[in-house]
Protein backbone atom coordinates (compact mmCIF):
# COMPACT_ATOMS: atom_id res chain seq x y z
CA UNK A 1 0.00 0.00 0.00
CA UNK A 2 1.25 3.49 -0.79
CA UNK A 3 2.15 5.91 1.97
CA UNK A 4 0.70 9.37 2.41
CA UNK A 5 3.84 10.99 0.97
CA UNK A 6 3.83 8.70 -2.06
CA UNK A 7 0.32 9.78 -2.94
CA UNK A 8 0.67 13.43 -1.99
CA UNK A 9 -2.89 13.38 -0.79
CA UNK A 10 -4.71 15.74 1.47
CA UNK A 11 -6.84 14.43 4.25
CA UNK A 12 -10.15 16.06 3.42
CA UNK A 13 -11.85 18.46 5.77
CA UNK A 14 -13.80 16.13 7.90
CA UNK A 15 -15.89 15.92 10.96
CA UNK A 16 -15.11 13.02 13.23
CA UNK A 17 -17.74 11.70 15.54
CA UNK A 18 -15.41 9.52 17.56
CA UNK A 19 -14.51 6.04 18.64
CA UNK A 20 -16.41 3.48 20.70
CA UNK A 21 -13.83 1.91 22.96
CA UNK A 22 -14.38 -0.54 25.77
CA UNK A 23 -12.80 1.87 28.25
CA UNK A 24 -14.02 5.14 26.70
CA UNK A 25 -15.16 7.93 28.96
CA UNK A 26 -17.67 10.69 28.24
CA UNK A 27 -14.87 12.92 26.90
CA UNK A 28 -14.18 12.33 23.22
CA UNK A 29 -14.27 13.71 19.71
CA UNK A 30 -18.03 13.82 19.41
CA UNK A 31 -19.12 17.11 17.88
CA UNK A 32 -15.55 18.22 17.13
CA UNK A 33 -14.41 19.42 13.69
CA UNK A 34 -11.07 19.16 11.91
CA UNK A 35 -10.84 21.76 9.16
CA UNK A 36 -7.89 22.30 6.85
CA UNK A 37 -8.18 25.90 5.57
CA UNK A 38 -6.09 25.33 2.42
CA UNK A 39 -4.75 22.44 0.36
CA UNK A 40 -1.26 21.05 0.97
CA UNK A 41 0.40 17.72 0.26
CA UNK A 42 1.35 17.27 3.92
CA UNK A 43 -1.80 18.15 5.92
CA UNK A 44 -3.07 15.43 8.21
CA UNK A 45 -4.11 14.89 11.81
CA UNK A 46 -2.63 12.27 14.10
CA UNK A 47 -4.57 11.32 17.23
CA UNK A 48 -2.45 9.58 19.84
CA UNK A 49 -4.10 8.06 22.94
CA UNK A 50 -2.68 8.95 26.34
CA UNK A 51 -2.57 5.26 27.28
CA UNK A 52 -2.48 2.06 25.19
CA UNK A 53 -5.75 1.07 23.58
CA UNK A 54 -7.19 -2.34 24.31
CA UNK A 55 -9.95 -2.43 21.73
CA UNK A 56 -12.75 -4.92 22.08
CA UNK A 57 -14.91 -2.97 19.62
CA UNK A 58 -14.35 -0.17 17.17
CA UNK A 59 -16.94 2.18 15.67
CA UNK A 60 -16.10 4.90 13.19
CA UNK A 61 -18.63 7.59 12.32
CA UNK A 62 -17.70 10.28 9.82
CA UNK A 63 -19.53 13.25 8.39
CA UNK A 64 -17.53 14.43 5.39
CA UNK A 65 -17.27 17.44 3.12
CA UNK A 66 -14.56 18.34 0.60
CA UNK A 67 -13.76 20.85 -2.10
CA UNK A 68 -11.07 18.63 -3.63
CA UNK A 69 -11.49 17.50 -7.21
CA UNK A 70 -12.74 14.00 -7.97
CA UNK A 71 -9.63 12.98 -9.95
CA UNK A 72 -7.45 12.24 -6.92
CA UNK A 73 -7.29 9.79 -4.05
CA UNK A 74 -8.09 11.00 -0.54
CA UNK A 75 -7.37 9.11 2.65
CA UNK A 76 -10.49 9.69 4.73
CA UNK A 77 -9.41 7.62 7.72
CA UNK A 78 -6.44 5.46 8.71
CA UNK A 79 -5.91 3.38 11.85
CA UNK A 80 -2.35 2.15 12.18
CA UNK A 81 -0.69 -0.15 14.72
CA UNK A 82 3.09 -0.35 14.85
CA UNK A 83 4.21 -0.79 11.26
CA UNK A 84 0.91 -1.93 9.74
CA UNK A 85 -2.22 -0.18 8.48
CA UNK A 86 -5.11 -1.99 10.16
CA UNK A 87 -8.01 0.01 8.74
CA UNK A 88 -8.15 2.52 5.90
CA UNK A 89 -11.06 4.32 4.28
CA UNK A 90 -10.26 6.03 0.96
CA UNK A 91 -12.00 7.95 -1.76
CA UNK A 92 -10.52 6.54 -4.96
CA UNK A 93 -9.77 8.60 -8.10
CA UNK A 94 -12.96 7.33 -9.73
CA UNK A 95 -15.09 8.47 -6.74
CA UNK A 96 -15.64 5.03 -5.18
CA UNK A 97 -15.14 4.61 -1.45
CA UNK A 98 -12.72 1.81 -0.52
CA UNK A 99 -12.55 0.04 2.82
CA UNK A 100 -9.31 -1.79 3.65
CA UNK A 101 -9.16 -4.05 6.70
CA UNK A 102 -5.67 -5.54 7.18
CA UNK A 103 -5.14 -6.10 3.47
CA UNK A 104 -7.13 -5.98 0.27
CA UNK A 105 -9.99 -3.54 -0.02
CA UNK A 106 -13.62 -3.63 -1.00
CA UNK A 107 -15.25 -0.81 -2.93
CA UNK A 108 -18.57 0.97 -2.54
CA UNK A 109 -20.37 3.34 -4.87
CA UNK A 110 -21.81 6.15 -2.76
CA UNK A 111 -23.09 9.63 -3.63
CA UNK A 112 -20.17 11.97 -4.44
CA UNK A 113 -18.56 13.97 -1.64
CA UNK A 114 -19.26 17.69 -1.91
CA UNK A 115 -18.78 20.82 0.17
CA UNK A 116 -22.16 20.09 1.73
CA UNK A 117 -22.46 17.64 4.61
CA UNK A 118 -23.29 14.05 3.77
CA UNK A 119 -26.18 12.27 5.40
CA UNK A 120 -25.43 9.28 7.64
Beta strands, then each sheet from edge to edge (+ up, - down):
strand 1: 14-19
strand 2: 32-34
strand 3: 60-64
strand 4: 74-81
strand 5: 84-91
strand 6: 97-101
strand 7: 105-108
sheet 1: 2+ 1- 3+
sheet 2: 4+ 5- 6+ 7-
end
